[in-house]
Amino acid sequence: MRTAAGEIDILAESAGVLAIVEVKQRRTLGDAAVSVSARQRARLMGAAEIVLGEHPEWGREGVRFDVIVIDAADALRRVCDAFRLEG
């Protein structure tokens, strides 16, 4: 989903909890995980605020930020609740 603040790779909702998911692929899972910078997290949070403003019915039970990391061999790992809104 594209917003004025940036793109969200995946939006998924289950039991009222909205997962905002960033997908990163690098040579190793570790490289992919550390590639989610503070700037990128801030962009995702800004995009989330826009999405939630446009769709207040989404995420009624909460919102979390997940990261899916993929390595060169296409192995993947999902990190649930990878980071949170501060404040």
PyMOL commands that place a pseudoatom at each C-alpha (Angstrom):
pseudoatom trace, name=CA, resn=MET, resi=1, chain=A, elem=C, hetatm=0, pos=[0.000, 0.000, 0.000]
pseudoatom trace, name=CA, resn=ARG, resi=2, chain=A, elem=C, hetatm=0, pos=[1.394, 3.379, -0.977]
pseudoatom trace, name=CA, resn=THR, resi=3, chain=A, elem=C, hetatm=0, pos=[0.979, 6.449, 1.221]
pseudoatom trace, name=CA, resn=ALA, resi=4, chain=A, elem=C, hetatm=0, pos=[2.415, 9.945, 1.196]
pseudoatom trace, name=CA, resn=ALA, resi=5, chain=A, elem=C, hetatm=0, pos=[4.904, 8.791, 3.860]
pseudoatom trace, name=CA, resn=GLY, resi=6, chain=A, elem=C, hetatm=0, pos=[6.017, 5.690, 1.965]
pseudoatom trace, name=CA, resn=GLU, resi=7, chain=A, elem=C, hetatm=0, pos=[5.031, 2.177, 1.016]
pseudoatom trace, name=CA, resn=ILE, resi=8, chain=A, elem=C, hetatm=0, pos=[3.909, -0.624, 3.311]
pseudoatom trace, name=CA, resn=ASP, resi=9, chain=A, elem=C, hetatm=0, pos=[4.866, -4.034, 1.914]
pseudoatom trace, name=CA, resn=ILE, resi=10, chain=A, elem=C, hetatm=0, pos=[2.140, -6.082, 3.623]
pseudoatom trace, name=CA, resn=LEU, resi=11, chain=A, elem=C, hetatm=0, pos=[-0.913, -5.263, 5.725]
pseudoatom trace, name=CA, resn=ALA, resi=12, chain=A, elem=C, hetatm=0, pos=[-2.573, -8.205, 7.472]
pseudoatom trace, name=CA, resn=GLU, resi=13, chain=A, elem=C, hetatm=0, pos=[-5.251, -8.306, 10.140]
pseudoatom trace, name=CA, resn=SER, resi=14, chain=A, elem=C, hetatm=0, pos=[-6.209, -11.176, 12.422]
pseudoatom trace, name=CA, resn=ALA, resi=15, chain=A, elem=C, hetatm=0, pos=[-8.535, -11.022, 15.422]
pseudoatom trace, name=CA, resn=GLY, resi=16, chain=A, elem=C, hetatm=0, pos=[-8.554, -7.236, 15.159]
pseudoatom trace, name=CA, resn=VAL, resi=17, chain=A, elem=C, hetatm=0, pos=[-4.752, -6.867, 15.343]
pseudoatom trace, name=CA, resn=LEU, resi=18, chain=A, elem=C, hetatm=0, pos=[-3.224, -5.160, 12.323]
pseudoatom trace, name=CA, resn=ALA, resi=19, chain=A, elem=C, hetatm=0, pos=[0.274, -6.275, 11.321]
pseudoatom trace, name=CA, resn=ILE, resi=20, chain=A, elem=C, hetatm=0, pos=[2.264, -3.791, 9.268]
pseudoatom trace, name=CA, resn=VAL, resi=21, chain=A, elem=C, hetatm=0, pos=[5.008, -5.839, 7.641]
pseudoatom trace, name=CA, resn=GLU, resi=22, chain=A, elem=C, hetatm=0, pos=[8.311, -4.808, 6.079]
pseudoatom trace, name=CA, resn=VAL, resi=23, chain=A, elem=C, hetatm=0, pos=[10.020, -7.379, 3.843]
pseudoatom trace, name=CA, resn=LYS, resi=24, chain=A, elem=C, hetatm=0, pos=[13.801, -7.329, 3.428]
pseudoatom trace, name=CA, resn=GLN, resi=25, chain=A, elem=C, hetatm=0, pos=[16.000, -9.623, 1.347]
pseudoatom trace, name=CA, resn=ARG, resi=26, chain=A, elem=C, hetatm=0, pos=[19.769, -9.701, 1.690]
pseudoatom trace, name=CA, resn=ARG, resi=27, chain=A, elem=C, hetatm=0, pos=[22.598, -12.241, 1.445]
pseudoatom trace, name=CA, resn=THR, resi=28, chain=A, elem=C, hetatm=0, pos=[22.011, -13.459, 5.010]
pseudoatom trace, name=CA, resn=LEU, resi=29, chain=A, elem=C, hetatm=0, pos=[19.072, -13.298, 7.395]
pseudoatom trace, name=CA, resn=GLY, resi=30, chain=A, elem=C, hetatm=0, pos=[21.200, -11.189, 9.741]
pseudoatom trace, name=CA, resn=ASP, resi=31, chain=A, elem=C, hetatm=0, pos=[22.057, -8.707, 6.994]
pseudoatom trace, name=CA, resn=ALA, resi=32, chain=A, elem=C, hetatm=0, pos=[18.377, -8.448, 6.115]
pseudoatom trace, name=CA, resn=ALA, resi=33, chain=A, elem=C, hetatm=0, pos=[17.404, -7.888, 9.748]
pseudoatom trace, name=CA, resn=VAL, resi=34, chain=A, elem=C, hetatm=0, pos=[19.871, -5.062, 10.348]
pseudoatom trace, name=CA, resn=SER, resi=35, chain=A, elem=C, hetatm=0, pos=[18.904, -3.366, 7.082]
pseudoatom trace, name=CA, resn=VAL, resi=36, chain=A, elem=C, hetatm=0, pos=[15.708, -2.034, 8.679]
pseudoatom trace, name=CA, resn=SER, resi=37, chain=A, elem=C, hetatm=0, pos=[17.130, 1.327, 9.733]
pseudoatom trace, name=CA, resn=ALA, resi=38, chain=A, elem=C, hetatm=0, pos=[15.757, 3.864, 12.208]
pseudoatom trace, name=CA, resn=ARG, resi=39, chain=A, elem=C, hetatm=0, pos=[14.840, 6.045, 9.225]
pseudoatom trace, name=CA, resn=GLN, resi=40, chain=A, elem=C, hetatm=0, pos=[12.903, 3.183, 7.664]
pseudoatom trace, name=CA, resn=ARG, resi=41, chain=A, elem=C, hetatm=0, pos=[11.108, 2.426, 10.920]
pseudoatom trace, name=CA, resn=ALA, resi=42, chain=A, elem=C, hetatm=0, pos=[10.092, 6.096, 11.153]
pseudoatom trace, name=CA, resn=ARG, resi=43, chain=A, elem=C, hetatm=0, pos=[8.819, 5.989, 7.560]
pseudoatom trace, name=CA, resn=LEU, resi=44, chain=A, elem=C, hetatm=0, pos=[6.766, 2.874, 8.313]
pseudoatom trace, name=CA, resn=MET, resi=45, chain=A, elem=C, hetatm=0, pos=[5.292, 4.481, 11.402]
pseudoatom trace, name=CA, resn=GLY, resi=46, chain=A, elem=C, hetatm=0, pos=[4.356, 7.567, 9.392]
pseudoatom trace, name=CA, resn=ALA, resi=47, chain=A, elem=C, hetatm=0, pos=[2.726, 5.405, 6.736]
pseudoatom trace, name=CA, resn=ALA, resi=48, chain=A, elem=C, hetatm=0, pos=[0.880, 3.496, 9.463]
pseudoatom trace, name=CA, resn=GLU, resi=49, chain=A, elem=C, hetatm=0, pos=[-0.523, 6.720, 10.898]
pseudoatom trace, name=CA, resn=ILE, resi=50, chain=A, elem=C, hetatm=0, pos=[-1.862, 7.661, 7.456]
pseudoatom trace, name=CA, resn=VAL, resi=51, chain=A, elem=C, hetatm=0, pos=[-3.395, 4.224, 6.865]
pseudoatom trace, name=CA, resn=LEU, resi=52, chain=A, elem=C, hetatm=0, pos=[-5.023, 4.163, 10.291]
pseudoatom trace, name=CA, resn=GLY, resi=53, chain=A, elem=C, hetatm=0, pos=[-6.349, 7.681, 9.756]
pseudoatom trace, name=CA, resn=GLU, resi=54, chain=A, elem=C, hetatm=0, pos=[-7.934, 6.598, 6.482]
pseudoatom trace, name=CA, resn=HIS, resi=55, chain=A, elem=C, hetatm=0, pos=[-9.179, 3.267, 7.899]
pseudoatom trace, name=CA, resn=PRO, resi=56, chain=A, elem=C, hetatm=0, pos=[-9.976, 3.756, 11.607]
pseudoatom trace, name=CA, resn=GLU, resi=57, chain=A, elem=C, hetatm=0, pos=[-11.788, 0.410, 11.668]
pseudoatom trace, name=CA, resn=TRP, resi=58, chain=A, elem=C, hetatm=0, pos=[-8.501, -1.453, 11.053]
pseudoatom trace, name=CA, resn=GLY, resi=59, chain=A, elem=C, hetatm=0, pos=[-6.460, -2.645, 14.006]
pseudoatom trace, name=CA, resn=ARG, resi=60, chain=A, elem=C, hetatm=0, pos=[-9.133, -2.125, 16.651]
pseudoatom trace, name=CA, resn=GLU, resi=61, chain=A, elem=C, hetatm=0, pos=[-7.353, -4.591, 18.958]
pseudoatom trace, name=CA, resn=GLY, resi=62, chain=A, elem=C, hetatm=0, pos=[-3.896, -3.194, 18.288]
pseudoatom trace, name=CA, resn=VAL, resi=63, chain=A, elem=C, hetatm=0, pos=[-1.186, -2.625, 15.729]
pseudoatom trace, name=CA, resn=ARG, resi=64, chain=A, elem=C, hetatm=0, pos=[2.197, -4.292, 15.481]
pseudoatom trace, name=CA, resn=PHE, resi=65, chain=A, elem=C, hetatm=0, pos=[5.169, -3.937, 13.162]
pseudoatom trace, name=CA, resn=ASP, resi=66, chain=A, elem=C, hetatm=0, pos=[6.612, -7.194, 11.820]
pseudoatom trace, name=CA, resn=VAL, resi=67, chain=A, elem=C, hetatm=0, pos=[9.657, -7.786, 9.638]
pseudoatom trace, name=CA, resn=ILE, resi=68, chain=A, elem=C, hetatm=0, pos=[10.089, -10.686, 7.229]
pseudoatom trace, name=CA, resn=VAL, resi=69, chain=A, elem=C, hetatm=0, pos=[13.725, -11.339, 6.360]
pseudoatom trace, name=CA, resn=ILE, resi=70, chain=A, elem=C, hetatm=0, pos=[14.831, -13.470, 3.416]
pseudoatom trace, name=CA, resn=ASP, resi=71, chain=A, elem=C, hetatm=0, pos=[18.336, -14.672, 2.607]
pseudoatom trace, name=CA, resn=ALA, resi=72, chain=A, elem=C, hetatm=0, pos=[20.032, -15.519, -0.696]
pseudoatom trace, name=CA, resn=ALA, resi=73, chain=A, elem=C, hetatm=0, pos=[18.791, -19.137, -0.494]
pseudoatom trace, name=CA, resn=ASP, resi=74, chain=A, elem=C, hetatm=0, pos=[15.196, -17.882, -0.030]
pseudoatom trace, name=CA, resn=ALA, resi=75, chain=A, elem=C, hetatm=0, pos=[15.065, -19.013, 3.603]
pseudoatom trace, name=CA, resn=LEU, resi=76, chain=A, elem=C, hetatm=0, pos=[12.830, -16.676, 5.543]
pseudoatom trace, name=CA, resn=ARG, resi=77, chain=A, elem=C, hetatm=0, pos=[12.005, -15.720, 9.078]
pseudoatom trace, name=CA, resn=ARG, resi=78, chain=A, elem=C, hetatm=0, pos=[9.215, -13.523, 10.403]
pseudoatom trace, name=CA, resn=VAL, resi=79, chain=A, elem=C, hetatm=0, pos=[9.973, -11.317, 13.380]
pseudoatom trace, name=CA, resn=CYS, resi=80, chain=A, elem=C, hetatm=0, pos=[6.642, -10.490, 15.012]
pseudoatom trace, name=CA, resn=ASP, resi=81, chain=A, elem=C, hetatm=0, pos=[6.331, -7.202, 16.891]
pseudoatom trace, name=CA, resn=ALA, resi=82, chain=A, elem=C, hetatm=0, pos=[9.830, -6.232, 15.731]
pseudoatom trace, name=CA, resn=PHE, resi=83, chain=A, elem=C, hetatm=0, pos=[9.456, -2.629, 16.931]
pseudoatom trace, name=CA, resn=ARG, resi=84, chain=A, elem=C, hetatm=0, pos=[6.844, -0.318, 18.435]
pseudoatom trace, name=CA, resn=LEU, resi=85, chain=A, elem=C, hetatm=0, pos=[5.603, 3.220, 18.228]
pseudoatom trace, name=CA, resn=GLU, resi=86, chain=A, elem=C, hetatm=0, pos=[7.319, 5.291, 20.901]
pseudoatom trace, name=CA, resn=GLY, resi=87, chain=A, elem=C, hetatm=0, pos=[5.357, 7.471, 23.251]
for i in range(1, 87): cmd.bond("trace and resi %d" % i, "trace and resi %d" % (i + 1))
show_as sticks, trace
zoom trace
